[in-house]
Amino acid sequence: MTQLTGFIEEGFSTVREAVVEVMDRLSVDFRPEVTQALARYARRQIKFIEILLRRLILLLASDIELAPPAKASANPPTREPQTPKTRAGAFNLLPKLGQAGTPFERLRALHTAPARRNTASAPLLHRLSTLLYHLENPMPLAQRMARILDRLKTEGEPRPVILPLAGLHRAGPQLALLTTSLMLHGNDVLRDWFDTS
């Protein structure tokens, strides 16, 4: 076991504890609706945990040796159409960088009255249970991430850079330390990427 492997295992354990802590706070009264403050806290924590999970998966993917691509068969396999139920367990390995829609649609959205925030606890608990599932079994995501990174590298894309996160003063000391360490280890892993500068 290398030092990085031990760090990754400890990182998954720390993130798992953070997920369980948020789940406990959401389901303490078993109410279908929670306060707006608690829903806002849970959404902020889920976003933070997703970033940490992506960075841990990046480190895990750096140790995976990919097999050479197999020759494509004449009959490509058929995939079942995605339904909301099958899409619910999906996890975006690469975050969305821009907003959808034309610039006019985005301007129009700014002038509409803000809707009341959703305070239902079920979608938040479902998202947390999905994160917990991926934390228990991260290898399929790591293999997918390794293939994505390999494709981007062969296409000559610029090297990804892991930036520091804002708002670490809200995180606990273990999560803040893990976040900083993931940034350093992740940038170190990506250092051999083709540099266009």
Phi and psi in degrees as GROMACS dihedral restraints (atoms count N, CA, C in turn):
[ dihedral_restraints ]
;  ai    aj    ak    al  type     phi  dphi    fc
    3     4     5     6     1   -81.9    20    10
    4     5     6     7     1   170.9    20    10
    6     7     8     9     1   -64.7    20    10
    7     8     9    10     1   -37.6    20    10
    9    10    11    12     1   -67.6    20    10
   10    11    12    13     1   -37.4    20    10
   12    13    14    15     1   -63.1    20    10
   13    14    15    16     1   -43.5    20    10
   15    16    17    18     1   -63.0    20    10
   16    17    18    19     1   -38.4    20    10
   18    19    20    21     1   -64.6    20    10
   19    20    21    22     1   -41.6    20    10
   21    22    23    24     1   -64.4    20    10
   22    23    24    25     1   -44.3    20    10
   24    25    26    27     1   -62.2    20    10
   25    26    27    28     1   -42.7    20    10
   27    28    29    30     1   -65.8    20    10
   28    29    30    31     1   -36.2    20    10
   30    31    32    33     1   -64.5    20    10
   31    32    33    34     1   -45.0    20    10
   33    34    35    36     1   -61.6    20    10
   34    35    36    37     1   -39.3    20    10
   36    37    38    39     1   -64.2    20    10
   37    38    39    40     1   -42.5    20    10
   39    40    41    42     1   -65.8    20    10
   40    41    42    43     1   -42.8    20    10
   42    43    44    45     1   -67.4    20    10
   43    44    45    46     1   -37.8    20    10
   45    46    47    48     1   -60.9    20    10
   46    47    48    49     1   -42.1    20    10
   48    49    50    51     1   -62.9    20    10
   49    50    51    52     1   -37.2    20    10
   51    52    53    54     1   -66.0    20    10
   52    53    54    55     1   -40.1    20    10
   54    55    56    57     1   -63.1    20    10
   55    56    57    58     1   -45.5    20    10
   57    58    59    60     1   -63.2    20    10
   58    59    60    61     1   -37.7    20    10
   60    61    62    63     1   -63.4    20    10
   61    62    63    64     1   -43.3    20    10
   63    64    65    66     1   -66.9    20    10
   64    65    66    67     1   -40.1    20    10
   66    67    68    69     1   -61.4    20    10
   67    68    69    70     1   -40.7    20    10
   69    70    71    72     1   -63.4    20    10
   70    71    72    73     1   -42.2    20    10
   72    73    74    75     1   -67.1    20    10
   73    74    75    76     1   -33.8    20    10
   75    76    77    78     1   -74.4    20    10
   76    77    78    79     1   -38.7    20    10
   78    79    80    81     1  -102.4    20    10
   79    80    81    82     1    21.0    20    10
   81    82    83    84     1   -65.9    20    10
   82    83    84    85     1   -35.6    20    10
   84    85    86    87     1  -107.1    20    10
   85    86    87    88     1    -2.3    20    10
   87    88    89    90     1    53.8    20    10
   88    89    90    91     1    43.5    20    10
   90    91    92    93     1   -96.1    20    10
   91    92    93    94     1   144.7    20    10
   93    94    95    96     1   -70.3    20    10
   94    95    96    97     1   -25.2    20    10
   96    97    98    99     1  -119.3    20    10
   97    98    99   100     1   142.2    20    10
   99   100   101   102     1  -118.5    20    10
  100   101   102   103     1   171.4    20    10
  102   103   104   105     1   -69.2    20    10
  103   104   105   106     1   159.3    20    10
  105   106   107   108     1   -63.7    20    10
  106   107   108   109     1   -36.0    20    10
  108   109   110   111     1   -64.4    20    10
  109   110   111   112     1   -42.5    20    10
  111   112   113   114     1   -68.7    20    10
  112   113   114   115     1   -39.5    20    10
  114   115   116   117     1   -64.4    20    10
  115   116   117   118     1   -40.0    20    10
  117   118   119   120     1   -64.3    20    10
  118   119   120   121     1   -42.8    20    10
  120   121   122   123     1   -60.4    20    10
  121   122   123   124     1   -45.5    20    10
  123   124   125   126     1   -65.0    20    10
  124   125   126   127     1   -42.5    20    10
  126   127   128   129     1   -63.2    20    10
  127   128   129   130     1   -40.2    20    10
  129   130   131   132     1   -65.1    20    10
  130   131   132   133     1   -42.4    20    10
  132   133   134   135     1   -67.2    20    10
  133   134   135   136     1   -39.4    20    10
  135   136   137   138     1   -62.4    20    10
  136   137   138   139     1   -43.6    20    10
  138   139   140   141     1   -62.4    20    10
  139   140   141   142     1   -42.2    20    10
  141   142   143   144     1   -64.8    20    10
  142   143   144   145     1   -44.1    20    10
  144   145   146   147     1   -66.0    20    10
  145   146   147   148     1   -37.5    20    10
  147   148   149   150     1   -62.4    20    10
  148   149   150   151     1   -38.8    20    10
  150   151   152   153     1   -64.7    20    10
  151   152   153   154     1   -44.6    20    10
  153   154   155   156     1   -63.1    20    10
  154   155   156   157     1   -40.9    20    10
  156   157   158   159     1   -63.6    20    10
  157   158   159   160     1   -41.8    20    10
  159   160   161   162     1   -59.7    20    10
  160   161   162   163     1   -42.5    20    10
  162   163   164   165     1   -69.8    20    10
  163   164   165   166     1   -36.8    20    10
  165   166   167   168     1   -65.7    20    10
  166   167   168   169     1   -39.6    20    10
  168   169   170   171     1   -66.3    20    10
  169   170   171   172     1   -34.4    20    10
  171   172   173   174     1   -61.1    20    10
  172   173   174   175     1   -44.6    20    10
  174   175   176   177     1   -64.5    20    10
  175   176   177   178     1   -40.7    20    10
  177   178   179   180     1   -65.6    20    10
  178   179   180   181     1   -37.6    20    10
  180   181   182   183     1   -69.5    20    10
  181   182   183   184     1   -24.2    20    10
  183   184   185   186     1   -68.6    20    10
  184   185   186   187     1   -20.3    20    10
  186   187   188   189     1   -93.2    20    10
  187   188   189   190     1    -3.1    20    10
  189   190   191   192     1   -87.4    20    10
  190   191   192   193     1   128.1    20    10
  192   193   194   195     1   -91.8    20    10
  193   194   195   196     1   118.3    20    10
  195   196   197   198     1   -84.2    20    10
  196   197   198   199     1   139.0    20    10
  198   199   200   201     1   -75.4    20    10
  199   200   201   202     1   153.3    20    10
  201   202   203   204     1   -61.3    20    10
  202   203   204   205     1   146.7    20    10
  204   205   206   207     1   -63.4    20    10
  205   206   207   208     1   138.0    20    10
  207   208   209   210     1   -76.8    20    10
  208   209   210   211     1   154.4    20    10
  210   211   212   213     1   -68.4    20    10
  211   212   213   214     1   138.6    20    10
  213   214   215   216     1   -71.3    20    10
  214   215   216   217     1   136.2    20    10
  216   217   218   219     1   -81.5    20    10
  217   218   219   220     1   165.0    20    10
  219   220   221   222     1   -67.8    20    10
  220   221   222   223     1   -33.9    20    10
  222   223   224   225     1  -106.9    20    10
  223   224   225   226     1   104.0    20    10
  225   226   227   228     1   -67.6    20    10
  226   227   228   229     1   147.0    20    10
  228   229   230   231     1   -67.2    20    10
  229   230   231   232     1   143.7    20    10
  231   232   233   234     1   -86.8    20    10
  232   233   234   235     1   139.1    20    10
  234   235   236   237     1  -108.3    20    10
  235   236   237   238     1   145.1    20    10
  237   238   239   240     1   -72.9    20    10
  238   239   240   241     1   145.4    20    10
  240   241   242   243     1   -65.4    20    10
  241   242   243   244     1   142.8    20    10
  243   244   245   246     1   -78.2    20    10
  244   245   246   247     1   134.5    20    10
  246   247   248   249     1  -111.8    20    10
  247   248   249   250     1   165.9    20    10
  249   250   251   252     1   -55.7    20    10
  250   251   252   253     1   -30.9    20    10
  252   253   254   255     1   -70.3    20    10
  253   254   255   256     1   -41.7    20    10
  255   256   257   258     1   -75.6    20    10
  256   257   258   259     1   -27.0    20    10
  258   259   260   261     1   -78.6    20    10
  259   260   261   262     1   -17.5    20    10
  261   262   263   264     1   -64.4    20    10
  262   263   264   265     1   -32.4    20    10
  264   265   266   267     1   -87.4    20    10
  265   266   267   268     1     2.7    20    10
  267   268   269   270     1   -73.0    20    10
  268   269   270   271     1   150.2    20    10
  270   271   272   273     1  -131.2    20    10
  271   272   273   274     1   124.5    20    10
  273   274   275   276     1   -77.5    20    10
  274   275   276   277     1   113.9    20    10
  276   277   278   279     1   -72.9    20    10
  277   278   279   280     1   -35.1    20    10
  279   280   281   282     1  -109.2    20    10
  280   281   282   283     1   121.2    20    10
  282   283   284   285     1   -67.1    20    10
  283   284   285   286     1   153.3    20    10
  285   286   287   288     1   -73.9    20    10
  286   287   288   289     1   129.0    20    10
  288   289   290   291     1   -91.3    20    10
  289   290   291   292     1   -31.1    20    10
  291   292   293   294     1  -122.7    20    10
  292   293   294   295     1   172.5    20    10
  294   295   296   297     1   -91.7    20    10
  295   296   297   298     1   148.3    20    10
  297   298   299   300     1   -80.6    20    10
  298   299   300   301     1   158.3    20    10
  300   301   302   303     1    96.6    20    10
  301   302   303   304     1   167.6    20    10
  303   304   305   306     1   -78.8    20    10
  304   305   306   307     1   164.4    20    10
  306   307   308   309     1   -58.3    20    10
  307   308   309   310     1   -34.1    20    10
  309   310   311   312     1   -66.1    20    10
  310   311   312   313     1   -39.2    20    10
  312   313   314   315     1   -65.3    20    10
  313   314   315   316     1   -37.9    20    10
  315   316   317   318     1   -67.6    20    10
  316   317   318   319     1   -38.4    20    10
  318   319   320   321     1   -66.2    20    10
  319   320   321   322     1   -40.6    20    10
  321   322   323   324     1   -63.4    20    10
  322   323   324   325     1   -35.9    20    10
  324   325   326   327     1   -67.4    20    10
  325   326   327   328     1   -27.5    20    10
  327   328   329   330     1   -68.1    20    10
  328   329   330   331     1   -29.0    20    10
  330   331   332   333     1   -93.9    20    10
  331   332   333   334     1    -0.6    20    10
  333   334   335   336     1   -83.2    20    10
  334   335   336   337     1   153.2    20    10
  336   337   338   339     1   -68.3    20    10
  337   338   339   340     1   136.2    20    10
  339   340   341   342     1   -66.2    20    10
  340   341   342   343     1   133.7    20    10
  342   343   344   345     1   -78.6    20    10
  343   344   345   346     1   156.9    20    10
  345   346   347   348     1   -65.6    20    10
  346   347   348   349     1   134.5    20    10
  348   349   350   351     1   -64.5    20    10
  349   350   351   352     1   141.7    20    10
  351   352   353   354     1   -72.3    20    10
  352   353   354   355     1   125.2    20    10
  354   355   356   357     1  -115.1    20    10
  355   356   357   358     1    17.8    20    10
  357   358   359   360     1   -69.5    20    10
  358   359   360   361     1   136.7    20    10
  360   361   362   363     1   -83.5    20    10
  361   362   363   364     1   -24.2    20    10
  363   364   365   366     1   -60.5    20    10
  364   365   366   367     1   -47.8    20    10
  366   367   368   369     1   -63.2    20    10
  367   368   369   370     1   -35.0    20    10
  369   370   371   372     1   -68.4    20    10
  370   371   372   373     1   -43.1    20    10
  372   373   374   375     1   -65.9    20    10
  373   374   375   376     1   -35.1    20    10
  375   376   377   378     1   -65.0    20    10
  376   377   378   379     1   -42.9    20    10
  378   379   380   381     1   -64.1    20    10
  379   380   381   382     1   -39.7    20    10
  381   382   383   384     1   -66.6    20    10
  382   383   384   385     1   -39.0    20    10
  384   385   386   387     1   -67.8    20    10
  385   386   387   388     1   -32.6    20    10
  387   388   389   390     1   -64.5    20    10
  388   389   390   391     1   -42.7    20    10
  390   391   392   393     1   -62.5    20    10
  391   392   393   394     1   -41.4    20    10
  393   394   395   396     1   -63.0    20    10
  394   395   396   397     1   -39.6    20    10
  396   397   398   399     1   -61.1    20    10
  397   398   399   400     1   -45.4    20    10
  399   400   401   402     1   -70.4    20    10
  400   401   402   403     1   -29.6    20    10
  402   403   404   405     1   -69.6    20    10
  403   404   405   406     1   -33.2    20    10
  405   406   407   408     1   -74.0    20    10
  406   407   408   409     1   -30.6    20    10
  408   409   410   411     1  -136.0    20    10
  409   410   411   412     1    77.2    20    10
  411   412   413   414     1   -85.4    20    10
  412   413   414   415     1    -9.2    20    10
  414   415   416   417     1   -62.7    20    10
  415   416   417   418     1   -41.0    20    10
  417   418   419   420     1   -59.6    20    10
  418   419   420   421     1   -39.7    20    10
  420   421   422   423     1   -67.8    20    10
  421   422   423   424     1   -37.2    20    10
  423   424   425   426     1   -65.8    20    10
  424   425   426   427     1   -39.0    20    10
  426   427   428   429     1   -66.5    20    10
  427   428   429   430     1   -39.0    20    10
  429   430   431   432     1   -64.1    20    10
  430   431   432   433     1   -43.0    20    10
  432   433   434   435     1   -63.3    20    10
  433   434   435   436     1   -40.1    20    10
  435   436   437   438     1   -62.0    20    10
  436   437   438   439     1   -40.8    20    10
  438   439   440   441     1   -67.1    20    10
  439   440   441   442     1   -40.1    20    10
  441   442   443   444     1   -62.9    20    10
  442   443   444   445     1   -47.1    20    10
  444   445   446   447     1   -64.4    20    10
  445   446   447   448     1   -38.8    20    10
  447   448   449   450     1   -64.0    20    10
  448   449   450   451     1   -41.3    20    10
  450   451   452   453     1   -64.9    20    10
  451   452   453   454     1   -44.4    20    10
  453   454   455   456     1   -63.6    20    10
  454   455   456   457     1   -37.4    20    10
  456   457   458   459     1   -67.7    20    10
  457   458   459   460     1   -41.9    20    10
  459   460   461   462     1   -71.0    20    10
  460   461   462   463     1   -26.0    20    10
  462   463   464   465     1   -79.4    20    10
  463   464   465   466     1    -3.6    20    10
  465   466   467   468     1    79.3    20    10
  466   467   468   469     1    22.7    20    10
  468   469   470   471     1   -67.9    20    10
  469   470   471   472     1   151.4    20    10
  471   472   473   474     1   -65.0    20    10
  472   473   474   475     1   154.7    20    10
  474   475   476   477     1   -64.3    20    10
  475   476   477   478     1   129.5    20    10
  477   478   479   480     1   -66.4    20    10
  478   479   480   481     1   147.6    20    10
  480   481   482   483     1  -123.1    20    10
  481   482   483   484     1   131.5    20    10
  483   484   485   486     1   -92.0    20    10
  484   485   486   487     1   117.4    20    10
  486   487   488   489     1   -94.7    20    10
  487   488   489   490     1   155.9    20    10
  489   490   491   492     1   -67.7    20    10
  490   491   492   493     1   151.2    20    10
  492   493   494   495     1   -94.1    20    10
  493   494   495   496     1   143.1    20    10
  495   496   497   498     1   -86.7    20    10
  496   497   498   499     1   158.1    20    10
  498   499   500   501     1    79.7    20    10
  499   500   501   502     1    24.2    20    10
  501   502   503   504     1   -69.3    20    10
  502   503   504   505     1   -15.1    20    10
  504   505   506   507     1   -67.4    20    10
  505   506   507   508     1   -19.2    20    10
  507   508   509   510     1   -82.7    20    10
  508   509   510   511     1   -21.6    20    10
  510   511   512   513     1   -81.9    20    10
  511   512   513   514     1   156.4    20    10
  513   514   515   516     1   -67.6    20    10
  514   515   516   517     1   164.9    20    10
  516   517   518   519     1   -60.5    20    10
  517   518   519   520     1   -38.2    20    10
  519   520   521   522     1   -66.9    20    10
  520   521   522   523     1   -42.2    20    10
  522   523   524   525     1   -68.2    20    10
  523   524   525   526     1   -37.7    20    10
  525   526   527   528     1   -64.8    20    10
  526   527   528   529     1   -42.1    20    10
  528   529   530   531     1   -65.7    20    10
  529   530   531   532     1   -41.0    20    10
  531   532   533   534     1   -62.8    20    10
  532   533   534   535     1   -40.7    20    10
  534   535   536   537     1   -62.0    20    10
  535   536   537   538     1   -46.1    20    10
  537   538   539   540     1   -65.3    20    10
  538   539   540   541     1   -42.0    20    10
  540   541   542   543     1   -65.6    20    10
  541   542   543   544     1   -38.8    20    10
  543   544   545   546     1   -63.7    20    10
  544   545   546   547     1   -37.3    20    10
  546   547   548   549     1   -62.8    20    10
  547   548   549   550     1   -45.3    20    10
  549   550   551   552     1   -67.5    20    10
  550   551   552   553     1   -47.8    20    10
  552   553   554   555     1   -65.9    20    10
  553   554   555   556     1   -40.1    20    10
  555   556   557   558     1   -64.1    20    10
  556   557   558   559     1   -44.0    20    10
  558   559   560   561     1   -66.9    20    10
  559   560   561   562     1   -31.9    20    10
  561   562   563   564     1   -68.3    20    10
  562   563   564   565     1   -39.5    20    10
  564   565   566   567     1   -65.4    20    10
  565   566   567   568     1   -36.2    20    10
  567   568   569   570     1   -86.2    20    10
  568   569   570   571     1     4.7    20    10
  570   571   572   573     1   -65.1    20    10
  571   572   573   574     1   -28.5    20    10
  573   574   575   576     1   -84.7    20    10
  574   575   576   577     1     4.7    20    10
  576   577   578   579     1   -63.7    20    10
  577   578   579   580     1   147.0    20    10
  579   580   581   582     1   -58.6    20    10
  580   581   582   583     1   123.3    20    10
  582   583   584   585     1  -101.6    20    10
  583   584   585   586     1   125.9    20    10
  585   586   587   588     1   -87.5    20    10
  586   587   588   589     1    -7.5    20    10
